[in-house]
Amino acid sequence: MDQEHIKGSNRDITTSWISTSRFIFYLYLLIMVAFFVGMCLGLYSHRYKGKPDVVVPSSTLYDPVYK
């Protein structure tokens, strides 16, 4: 009965340091991938959408035109 308890406790995350560290490592990887994907989606949604049509007064051009 003791051996069954030992075999079963190796799979428990609260008693096995190896299982716990493996779980924390995979959880860390998952969080980092989610953060990376979220940042990529944020950059994509706020991307530069092209040159806007801006009205520039003629007196502020490189060669200004005065009336």
PDB file of N, CA, C and O in Angstrom:
ATOM      1  N   MET A   1       0.823  -1.189   0.000  1.00  0.00           N
ATOM      2  CA  MET A   1       0.000   0.000   0.000  1.00  0.00           C
ATOM      3  C   MET A   1       0.869   1.255   0.000  1.00  0.00           C
ATOM      4  O   MET A   1       0.495   2.267  -0.593  1.00  0.00           O
ATOM      5  N   ASP A   2       2.009   1.198   0.651  1.00  0.00           N
ATOM      6  CA  ASP A   2       2.906   2.347   0.685  1.00  0.00           C
ATOM      7  C   ASP A   2       3.439   2.679  -0.710  1.00  0.00           C
ATOM      8  O   ASP A   2       3.566   3.849  -1.069  1.00  0.00           O
ATOM      9  N   GLN A   3       3.749   1.643  -1.495  1.00  0.00           N
ATOM     10  CA  GLN A   3       4.297   1.878  -2.826  1.00  0.00           C
ATOM     11  C   GLN A   3       3.255   2.513  -3.742  1.00  0.00           C
ATOM     12  O   GLN A   3       3.601   3.333  -4.593  1.00  0.00           O
ATOM     13  N   GLU A   4       2.007   2.151  -3.582  1.00  0.00           N
ATOM     14  CA  GLU A   4       0.952   2.769  -4.383  1.00  0.00           C
ATOM     15  C   GLU A   4       0.831   4.246  -4.048  1.00  0.00           C
ATOM     16  O   GLU A   4       0.614   5.076  -4.930  1.00  0.00           O
ATOM     17  N   HIS A   5       0.969   4.562  -2.790  1.00  0.00           N
ATOM     18  CA  HIS A   5       0.880   5.959  -2.373  1.00  0.00           C
ATOM     19  C   HIS A   5       2.048   6.763  -2.952  1.00  0.00           C
ATOM     20  O   HIS A   5       1.861   7.902  -3.380  1.00  0.00           O
ATOM     21  N   ILE A   6       3.229   6.187  -2.969  1.00  0.00           N
ATOM     22  CA  ILE A   6       4.404   6.875  -3.515  1.00  0.00           C
ATOM     23  C   ILE A   6       4.263   7.055  -5.020  1.00  0.00           C
ATOM     24  O   ILE A   6       4.578   8.124  -5.542  1.00  0.00           O
ATOM     25  N   LYS A   7       3.796   6.032  -5.727  1.00  0.00           N
ATOM     26  CA  LYS A   7       3.617   6.145  -7.170  1.00  0.00           C
ATOM     27  C   LYS A   7       2.569   7.201  -7.505  1.00  0.00           C
ATOM     28  O   LYS A   7       2.741   7.961  -8.458  1.00  0.00           O
ATOM     29  N   GLY A   8       1.508   7.255  -6.748  1.00  0.00           N
ATOM     30  CA  GLY A   8       0.460   8.238  -6.992  1.00  0.00           C
ATOM     31  C   GLY A   8       0.894   9.642  -6.649  1.00  0.00           C
ATOM     32  O   GLY A   8       0.438  10.595  -7.280  1.00  0.00           O
ATOM     33  N   SER A   9       1.765   9.800  -5.663  1.00  0.00           N
ATOM     34  CA  SER A   9       2.171  11.146  -5.258  1.00  0.00           C
ATOM     35  C   SER A   9       3.141  11.772  -6.251  1.00  0.00           C
ATOM     36  O   SER A   9       3.312  12.991  -6.246  1.00  0.00           O
ATOM     37  N   ASN A  10       3.774  10.982  -7.091  1.00  0.00           N
ATOM     38  CA  ASN A  10       4.672  11.550  -8.098  1.00  0.00           C
ATOM     39  C   ASN A  10       3.898  12.329  -9.156  1.00  0.00           C
ATOM     40  O   ASN A  10       4.460  13.196  -9.825  1.00  0.00           O
ATOM     41  N   ARG A  11       2.650  12.034  -9.306  1.00  0.00           N
ATOM     42  CA  ARG A  11       1.847  12.726 -10.303  1.00  0.00           C
ATOM     43  C   ARG A  11       1.104  13.924  -9.723  1.00  0.00           C
ATOM     44  O   ARG A  11       0.477  14.680 -10.465  1.00  0.00           O
ATOM     45  N   ASP A  12       1.167  14.101  -8.436  1.00  0.00           N
ATOM     46  CA  ASP A  12       0.485  15.218  -7.786  1.00  0.00           C
ATOM     47  C   ASP A  12       1.356  16.461  -7.875  1.00  0.00           C
ATOM     48  O   ASP A  12       2.541  16.413  -7.546  1.00  0.00           O
ATOM     49  N   ILE A  13       0.787  17.556  -8.311  1.00  0.00           N
ATOM     50  CA  ILE A  13       1.564  18.772  -8.511  1.00  0.00           C
ATOM     51  C   ILE A  13       2.004  19.397  -7.192  1.00  0.00           C
ATOM     52  O   ILE A  13       2.993  20.129  -7.158  1.00  0.00           O
ATOM     53  N   THR A  14       1.291  19.121  -6.115  1.00  0.00           N
ATOM     54  CA  THR A  14       1.642  19.734  -4.834  1.00  0.00           C
ATOM     55  C   THR A  14       2.779  19.011  -4.129  1.00  0.00           C
ATOM     56  O   THR A  14       3.410  19.591  -3.245  1.00  0.00           O
ATOM     57  N   THR A  15       3.057  17.778  -4.487  1.00  0.00           N
ATOM     58  CA  THR A  15       4.105  17.026  -3.780  1.00  0.00           C
ATOM     59  C   THR A  15       5.355  16.787  -4.613  1.00  0.00           C
ATOM     60  O   THR A  15       6.406  16.484  -4.048  1.00  0.00           O
ATOM     61  N   SER A  16       5.283  16.910  -5.922  1.00  0.00           N
ATOM     62  CA  SER A  16       6.435  16.632  -6.776  1.00  0.00           C
ATOM     63  C   SER A  16       7.010  17.931  -7.313  1.00  0.00           C
ATOM     64  O   SER A  16       6.337  18.657  -8.044  1.00  0.00           O
ATOM     65  N   TRP A  17       8.244  18.223  -6.956  1.00  0.00           N
ATOM     66  CA  TRP A  17       8.902  19.446  -7.408  1.00  0.00           C
ATOM     67  C   TRP A  17       9.124  19.437  -8.920  1.00  0.00           C
ATOM     68  O   TRP A  17       9.063  20.489  -9.556  1.00  0.00           O
ATOM     69  N   ILE A  18       9.377  18.280  -9.496  1.00  0.00           N
ATOM     70  CA  ILE A  18       9.599  18.193 -10.938  1.00  0.00           C
ATOM     71  C   ILE A  18       8.319  18.525 -11.692  1.00  0.00           C
ATOM     72  O   ILE A  18       8.355  19.274 -12.668  1.00  0.00           O
ATOM     73  N   SER A  19       7.203  17.986 -11.257  1.00  0.00           N
ATOM     74  CA  SER A  19       5.932  18.291 -11.906  1.00  0.00           C
ATOM     75  C   SER A  19       5.585  19.762 -11.749  1.00  0.00           C
ATOM     76  O   SER A  19       5.077  20.388 -12.679  1.00  0.00           O
ATOM     77  N   THR A  20       5.858  20.310 -10.579  1.00  0.00           N
ATOM     78  CA  THR A  20       5.534  21.707 -10.329  1.00  0.00           C
ATOM     79  C   THR A  20       6.377  22.615 -11.205  1.00  0.00           C
ATOM     80  O   THR A  20       5.850  23.553 -11.803  1.00  0.00           O
ATOM     81  N   SER A  21       7.667  22.359 -11.294  1.00  0.00           N
ATOM     82  CA  SER A  21       8.525  23.215 -12.109  1.00  0.00           C
ATOM     83  C   SER A  21       8.180  23.085 -13.588  1.00  0.00           C
ATOM     84  O   SER A  21       8.235  24.071 -14.323  1.00  0.00           O
ATOM     85  N   ARG A  22       7.828  21.893 -14.028  1.00  0.00           N
ATOM     86  CA  ARG A  22       7.417  21.700 -15.423  1.00  0.00           C
ATOM     87  C   ARG A  22       6.128  22.465 -15.700  1.00  0.00           C
ATOM     88  O   ARG A  22       5.999  23.111 -16.740  1.00  0.00           O
ATOM     89  N   PHE A  23       5.177  22.396 -14.776  1.00  0.00           N
ATOM     90  CA  PHE A  23       3.911  23.120 -14.929  1.00  0.00           C
ATOM     91  C   PHE A  23       4.156  24.624 -14.980  1.00  0.00           C
ATOM     92  O   PHE A  23       3.578  25.314 -15.820  1.00  0.00           O
ATOM     93  N   ILE A  24       4.999  25.136 -14.098  1.00  0.00           N
ATOM     94  CA  ILE A  24       5.289  26.567 -14.074  1.00  0.00           C
ATOM     95  C   ILE A  24       6.001  26.983 -15.359  1.00  0.00           C
ATOM     96  O   ILE A  24       5.735  28.066 -15.880  1.00  0.00           O
ATOM     97  N   PHE A  25       6.886  26.160 -15.872  1.00  0.00           N
ATOM     98  CA  PHE A  25       7.579  26.464 -17.124  1.00  0.00           C
ATOM     99  C   PHE A  25       6.592  26.554 -18.289  1.00  0.00           C
ATOM    100  O   PHE A  25       6.641  27.505 -19.069  1.00  0.00           O
ATOM    101  N   TYR A  26       5.702  25.578 -18.412  1.00  0.00           N
ATOM    102  CA  TYR A  26       4.726  25.614 -19.501  1.00  0.00           C
ATOM    103  C   TYR A  26       3.726  26.746 -19.321  1.00  0.00           C
ATOM    104  O   TYR A  26       3.282  27.340 -20.304  1.00  0.00           O
ATOM    105  N   LEU A  27       3.372  27.047 -18.098  1.00  0.00           N
ATOM    106  CA  LEU A  27       2.485  28.184 -17.841  1.00  0.00           C
ATOM    107  C   LEU A  27       3.178  29.485 -18.239  1.00  0.00           C
ATOM    108  O   LEU A  27       2.550  30.363 -18.831  1.00  0.00           O
ATOM    109  N   TYR A  28       4.450  29.616 -17.923  1.00  0.00           N
ATOM    110  CA  TYR A  28       5.237  30.791 -18.318  1.00  0.00           C
ATOM    111  C   TYR A  28       5.293  30.918 -19.839  1.00  0.00           C
ATOM    112  O   TYR A  28       5.108  32.010 -20.377  1.00  0.00           O
ATOM    113  N   LEU A  29       5.548  29.810 -20.534  1.00  0.00           N
ATOM    114  CA  LEU A  29       5.578  29.850 -21.997  1.00  0.00           C
ATOM    115  C   LEU A  29       4.229  30.270 -22.574  1.00  0.00           C
ATOM    116  O   LEU A  29       4.168  31.073 -23.505  1.00  0.00           O
ATOM    117  N   LEU A  30       3.162  29.729 -22.020  1.00  0.00           N
ATOM    118  CA  LEU A  30       1.826  30.086 -22.493  1.00  0.00           C
ATOM    119  C   LEU A  30       1.549  31.579 -22.287  1.00  0.00           C
ATOM    120  O   LEU A  30       0.997  32.236 -23.169  1.00  0.00           O
ATOM    121  N   ILE A  31       1.924  32.101 -21.147  1.00  0.00           N
ATOM    122  CA  ILE A  31       1.702  33.523 -20.866  1.00  0.00           C
ATOM    123  C   ILE A  31       2.543  34.391 -21.810  1.00  0.00           C
ATOM    124  O   ILE A  31       2.065  35.415 -22.298  1.00  0.00           O
ATOM    125  N   MET A  32       3.783  33.987 -22.067  1.00  0.00           N
ATOM    126  CA  MET A  32       4.630  34.769 -22.966  1.00  0.00           C
ATOM    127  C   MET A  32       4.112  34.745 -24.404  1.00  0.00           C
ATOM    128  O   MET A  32       4.144  35.767 -25.090  1.00  0.00           O
ATOM    129  N   VAL A  33       3.640  33.600 -24.859  1.00  0.00           N
ATOM    130  CA  VAL A  33       3.075  33.517 -26.214  1.00  0.00           C
ATOM    131  C   VAL A  33       1.802  34.357 -26.299  1.00  0.00           C
ATOM    132  O   VAL A  33       1.593  35.053 -27.292  1.00  0.00           O
ATOM    133  N   ALA A  34       0.949  34.305 -25.274  1.00  0.00           N
ATOM    134  CA  ALA A  34      -0.267  35.113 -25.264  1.00  0.00           C
ATOM    135  C   ALA A  34       0.073  36.603 -25.257  1.00  0.00           C
ATOM    136  O   ALA A  34      -0.586  37.386 -25.941  1.00  0.00           O
ATOM    137  N   PHE A  35       1.083  37.001 -24.502  1.00  0.00           N
ATOM    138  CA  PHE A  35       1.510  38.387 -24.469  1.00  0.00           C
ATOM    139  C   PHE A  35       2.036  38.821 -25.832  1.00  0.00           C
ATOM    140  O   PHE A  35       1.715  39.917 -26.293  1.00  0.00           O
ATOM    141  N   PHE A  36       2.836  37.983 -26.484  1.00  0.00           N
ATOM    142  CA  PHE A  36       3.380  38.296 -27.800  1.00  0.00           C
ATOM    143  C   PHE A  36       2.273  38.438 -28.841  1.00  0.00           C
ATOM    144  O   PHE A  36       2.281  39.375 -29.640  1.00  0.00           O
ATOM    145  N   VAL A  37       1.326  37.508 -28.827  1.00  0.00           N
ATOM    146  CA  VAL A  37       0.217  37.572 -29.787  1.00  0.00           C
ATOM    147  C   VAL A  37      -0.637  38.810 -29.523  1.00  0.00           C
ATOM    148  O   VAL A  37      -1.080  39.467 -30.465  1.00  0.00           O
ATOM    149  N   GLY A  38      -0.872  39.131 -28.258  1.00  0.00           N
ATOM    150  CA  GLY A  38      -1.643  40.321 -27.922  1.00  0.00           C
ATOM    151  C   GLY A  38      -0.958  41.592 -28.372  1.00  0.00           C
ATOM    152  O   GLY A  38      -1.612  42.512 -28.864  1.00  0.00           O
ATOM    153  N   MET A  39       0.363  41.654 -28.209  1.00  0.00           N
ATOM    154  CA  MET A  39       1.090  42.838 -28.663  1.00  0.00           C
ATOM    155  C   MET A  39       1.068  42.947 -30.184  1.00  0.00           C
ATOM    156  O   MET A  39       0.943  44.047 -30.721  1.00  0.00           O
ATOM    157  N   CYS A  40       1.186  41.832 -30.875  1.00  0.00           N
ATOM    158  CA  CYS A  40       1.126  41.861 -32.339  1.00  0.00           C
ATOM    159  C   CYS A  40      -0.242  42.316 -32.825  1.00  0.00           C
ATOM    160  O   CYS A  40      -0.337  43.095 -33.773  1.00  0.00           O
ATOM    161  N   LEU A  41      -1.298  41.835 -32.184  1.00  0.00           N
ATOM    162  CA  LEU A  41      -2.642  42.272 -32.570  1.00  0.00           C
ATOM    163  C   LEU A  41      -2.863  43.744 -32.254  1.00  0.00           C
ATOM    164  O   LEU A  41      -3.526  44.446 -33.016  1.00  0.00           O
ATOM    165  N   GLY A  42      -2.317  44.217 -31.142  1.00  0.00           N
ATOM    166  CA  GLY A  42      -2.425  45.635 -30.811  1.00  0.00           C
ATOM    167  C   GLY A  42      -1.701  46.513 -31.823  1.00  0.00           C
ATOM    168  O   GLY A  42      -2.219  47.549 -32.239  1.00  0.00           O
ATOM    169  N   LEU A  43      -0.494  46.091 -32.218  1.00  0.00           N
ATOM    170  CA  LEU A  43       0.234  46.851 -33.233  1.00  0.00           C
ATOM    171  C   LEU A  43      -0.480  46.810 -34.576  1.00  0.00           C
ATOM    172  O   LEU A  43      -0.492  47.799 -35.309  1.00  0.00           O
ATOM    173  N   TYR A  44      -1.075  45.666 -34.899  1.00  0.00           N
ATOM    174  CA  TYR A  44      -1.794  45.559 -36.174  1.00  0.00           C
ATOM    175  C   TYR A  44      -3.029  46.450 -36.185  1.00  0.00           C
ATOM    176  O   TYR A  44      -3.334  47.065 -37.207  1.00  0.00           O
ATOM    177  N   SER A  45      -3.735  46.528 -35.079  1.00  0.00           N
ATOM    178  CA  SER A  45      -4.962  47.344 -35.050  1.00  0.00           C
ATOM    179  C   SER A  45      -4.657  48.838 -35.032  1.00  0.00           C
ATOM    180  O   SER A  45      -5.507  49.638 -35.422  1.00  0.00           O
ATOM    181  N   HIS A  46      -3.462  49.234 -34.588  1.00  0.00           N
ATOM    182  CA  HIS A  46      -3.083  50.646 -34.573  1.00  0.00           C
ATOM    183  C   HIS A  46      -2.014  50.949 -35.624  1.00  0.00           C
ATOM    184  O   HIS A  46      -1.190  51.844 -35.438  1.00  0.00           O
ATOM    185  N   ARG A  47      -2.032  50.212 -36.708  1.00  0.00           N
ATOM    186  CA  ARG A  47      -1.014  50.370 -37.737  1.00  0.00           C
ATOM    187  C   ARG A  47      -1.231  51.668 -38.515  1.00  0.00           C
ATOM    188  O   ARG A  47      -2.295  52.283 -38.440  1.00  0.00           O
ATOM    189  N   TYR A  48      -0.217  52.067 -39.252  1.00  0.00           N
ATOM    190  CA  TYR A  48      -0.284  53.254 -40.103  1.00  0.00           C
ATOM    191  C   TYR A  48      -1.163  52.935 -41.301  1.00  0.00           C
ATOM    192  O   TYR A  48      -0.894  51.991 -42.044  1.00  0.00           O
ATOM    193  N   LYS A  49      -2.196  53.709 -41.483  1.00  0.00           N
ATOM    194  CA  LYS A  49      -3.192  53.385 -42.501  1.00  0.00           C
ATOM    195  C   LYS A  49      -3.005  54.159 -43.802  1.00  0.00           C
ATOM    196  O   LYS A  49      -3.880  54.115 -44.667  1.00  0.00           O
ATOM    197  N   GLY A  50      -1.916  54.849 -43.959  1.00  0.00           N
ATOM    198  CA  GLY A  50      -1.653  55.535 -45.225  1.00  0.00           C
ATOM    199  C   GLY A  50      -1.519  57.036 -45.030  1.00  0.00           C
ATOM    200  O   GLY A  50      -1.739  57.562 -43.940  1.00  0.00           O
ATOM    201  N   LYS A  51      -1.156  57.705 -46.102  1.00  0.00           N
ATOM    202  CA  LYS A  51      -0.939  59.139 -46.060  1.00  0.00           C
ATOM    203  C   LYS A  51      -2.275  59.868 -46.045  1.00  0.00           C
ATOM    204  O   LYS A  51      -3.076  59.704 -46.965  1.00  0.00           O
ATOM    205  N   PRO A  52      -2.528  60.669 -45.018  1.00  0.00           N
ATOM    206  CA  PRO A  52      -3.803  61.390 -44.974  1.00  0.00           C
ATOM    207  C   PRO A  52      -3.769  62.615 -45.895  1.00  0.00           C
ATOM    208  O   PRO A  52      -2.699  63.142 -46.197  1.00  0.00           O
ATOM    209  N   ASP A  53      -4.934  63.054 -46.329  1.00  0.00           N
ATOM    210  CA  ASP A  53      -5.047  64.266 -47.150  1.00  0.00           C
ATOM    211  C   ASP A  53      -5.117  65.462 -46.210  1.00  0.00           C
ATOM    212  O   ASP A  53      -6.146  65.725 -45.588  1.00  0.00           O
ATOM    213  N   VAL A  54      -4.006  66.176 -46.119  1.00  0.00           N
ATOM    214  CA  VAL A  54      -3.909  67.314 -45.222  1.00  0.00           C
ATOM    215  C   VAL A  54      -3.918  68.586 -46.053  1.00  0.00           C
ATOM    216  O   VAL A  54      -3.196  68.702 -47.044  1.00  0.00           O
ATOM    217  N   VAL A  55      -4.741  69.535 -45.640  1.00  0.00           N
ATOM    218  CA  VAL A  55      -4.804  70.813 -46.325  1.00  0.00           C
ATOM    219  C   VAL A  55      -3.740  71.723 -45.716  1.00  0.00           C
ATOM    220  O   VAL A  55      -3.787  72.054 -44.531  1.00  0.00           O
ATOM    221  N   VAL A  56      -2.772  72.122 -46.561  1.00  0.00           N
ATOM    222  CA  VAL A  56      -1.671  72.966 -46.110  1.00  0.00           C
ATOM    223  C   VAL A  56      -1.881  74.362 -46.686  1.00  0.00           C
ATOM    224  O   VAL A  56      -2.065  74.513 -47.894  1.00  0.00           O
ATOM    225  N   PRO A  57      -1.854  75.390 -45.824  1.00  0.00           N
ATOM    226  CA  PRO A  57      -1.998  76.753 -46.349  1.00  0.00           C
ATOM    227  C   PRO A  57      -0.860  77.094 -47.315  1.00  0.00           C
ATOM    228  O   PRO A  57       0.280  76.677 -47.107  1.00  0.00           O
ATOM    229  N   SER A  58      -1.165  77.842 -48.355  1.00  0.00           N
ATOM    230  CA  SER A  58      -0.174  78.129 -49.390  1.00  0.00           C
ATOM    231  C   SER A  58       0.957  79.014 -48.878  1.00  0.00           C
ATOM    232  O   SER A  58       2.028  79.037 -49.485  1.00  0.00           O
ATOM    233  N   SER A  59       0.756  79.744 -47.775  1.00  0.00           N
ATOM    234  CA  SER A  59       1.814  80.608 -47.256  1.00  0.00           C
ATOM    235  C   SER A  59       2.843  79.834 -46.440  1.00  0.00           C
ATOM    236  O   SER A  59       3.875  80.398 -46.077  1.00  0.00           O
ATOM    237  N   THR A  60       2.595  78.564 -46.143  1.00  0.00           N
ATOM    238  CA  THR A  60       3.544  77.772 -45.349  1.00  0.00           C
ATOM    239  C   THR A  60       4.297  76.739 -46.181  1.00  0.00           C
ATOM    240  O   THR A  60       4.999  75.897 -45.621  1.00  0.00           O
ATOM    241  N   LEU A  61       4.167  76.785 -47.498  1.00  0.00           N
ATOM    242  CA  LEU A  61       4.879  75.841 -48.369  1.00  0.00           C
ATOM    243  C   LEU A  61       6.352  76.205 -48.449  1.00  0.00           C
ATOM    244  O   LEU A  61       6.766  77.262 -47.973  1.00  0.00           O
ATOM    245  N   TYR A  62       7.155  75.309 -49.064  1.00  0.00           N
ATOM    246  CA  TYR A  62       8.596  75.562 -49.239  1.00  0.00           C
ATOM    247  C   TYR A  62       8.821  76.802 -50.089  1.00  0.00           C
ATOM    248  O   TYR A  62       9.670  77.641 -49.786  1.00  0.00           O
ATOM    249  N   ASP A  63       8.044  76.898 -51.155  1.00  0.00           N
ATOM    250  CA  ASP A  63       8.017  78.133 -51.979  1.00  0.00           C
ATOM    251  C   ASP A  63       6.659  78.787 -51.705  1.00  0.00           C
ATOM    252  O   ASP A  63       5.682  78.484 -52.392  1.00  0.00           O
ATOM    253  N   PRO A  64       6.584  79.689 -50.700  1.00  0.00           N
ATOM    254  CA  PRO A  64       5.287  80.253 -50.316  1.00  0.00           C
ATOM    255  C   PRO A  64       4.674  81.109 -51.429  1.00  0.00           C
ATOM    256  O   PRO A  64       5.372  81.765 -52.202  1.00  0.00           O
ATOM    257  N   VAL A  65       3.374  81.073 -51.473  1.00  0.00           N
ATOM    258  CA  VAL A  65       2.612  81.846 -52.429  1.00  0.00           C
ATOM    259  C   VAL A  65       1.807  82.875 -51.631  1.00  0.00           C
ATOM    260  O   VAL A  65       0.951  82.527 -50.817  1.00  0.00           O
ATOM    261  N   TYR A  66       2.110  84.157 -51.890  1.00  0.00           N
ATOM    262  CA  TYR A  66       1.400  85.219 -51.181  1.00  0.00           C
ATOM    263  C   TYR A  66       0.427  85.876 -52.112  1.00  0.00           C
ATOM    264  O   TYR A  66       0.624  85.877 -53.327  1.00  0.00           O
ATOM    265  N   LYS A  67      -0.621  86.436 -51.558  1.00  0.00           N
ATOM    266  CA  LYS A  67      -1.652  87.113 -52.363  1.00  0.00           C
ATOM    267  C   LYS A  67      -1.271  88.560 -52.565  1.00  0.00           C
ATOM    268  O   LYS A  67      -2.004  89.306 -53.215  1.00  0.00           O
TER     269      LYS A  67
END
